Amino acid sequence: MGEGPGDKPYEQISEELIAERARQQAQREAEELWRQKEAEITKKFRDAMAQEKARIVAEKWKIETEDRKAAKLEEEKIQEELKKREEEERQKGEEQIRQQEEIRAQELYLSLKQAQQHSQHSDDDQEWEEQLRRSKAADEERSHKARRARDEYRRQSLRAIQKGRVAGLSNLFQGTSLNNDQETKLNNNSSSPLLCLSAASSNIWERPCRPFSRDVIIRWFKEEQIPRRAGFERNTNRIAQWFHGIISRQEAEELLMNKSEGTFLVRVSEKIWGYALSYRQQSGFKHFLVDASGDFYSFLGVDPNRHATLTDLIDFHKEEIITSSGGELLLEPCGQQKNPPDYSPLFE
């Protein structure tokens, strides 16, 4: 090294080796720096691209949101307009229907009024005949019981005579015969078309065959119904909440108009010796006649059950329906709205 011709001196060779090593080291470091720089550049532009993409998406979403909002506002505006037109059309249709309903109601009213005038007399006669039939049946039943009691009394008396335990019974038989004659006259009078004697008849009060005036109805109620505690609560001296005086069907319906289904009241009838039970149903009203001409209370033509008192009838139908077709249960009594109450004349 350095001794032959053309040989590089040792110092030169050493210098070149150092230079080569330095170059390679610098190259490696440069490559490392580039990789770091490239990563930085990549990350920088990747983030920039992501931000730009996010911006574009946000801008697009904003535009779409505004478009959707505008579309929704437009849709709501159209719906509002349609609803307004629908409401106007509905009101117009309802007004037309209402006018037609008023015209039809007037036509039906006139028709029903004419029919009522033709049939009212016939209906009253049917109701009266039904009550009269049941009253006669009750009278016959009472007479039958009285005859059985007399026959039994005679048998006992004859036994006593035969055994010698009773003296002077012949005069008693004459008295019995006299009573028989009196009862025969009483039965003949009760079958007369002019007078129907009450169950507790006396020389003071004779019940007419039908209630022809308000005064007669009040007299009947005082003479026959107050002693039977008609209209009173059970076991108290208070008037029942459901009890009303001599009021018309129309007045009863006005009292029940805004009440719930099952609300009821009992009013004194002007057609028969008895009462009318007015009942609020879902689609209107029902009126049931209650016969009180005999020793019991029962519905006319609806329910054959007989009840000792008017309160018994009401309490019974709080649990049992009146008719199977209607399913009427007495749920809520309809009280008074007047002061003094409409039943005041009955208790004066």
Secondary structure by P-SEA (a helix, b strand, c coil): cccccccccaaaaaaaaaaaaaaaaaaaaaaaaaaaaaaaaaaaaaaaaaaaaaaaaaaaaaaaaaaaaaaaaaaaaaaaaaaaaaaaaaaaaaaaaaaaaaaaaaaaaaaaaaaaaacaaaaaaaaaaaaaaaaaaaaaaaaaaaaaaaaaaaaaaaaaaaacccccaaaaaaaaaaaaaaaaaaaaaaaccccccccccccccccccccccaaaaaaaaaacccccccccccccccccccccccccaaaaaaaacccccccbbbbbbccccbbbbbbbccccbbbbbbbccccccccccccccccccaaaaaaaaccccccccccccccbbbbbcccccccccccc
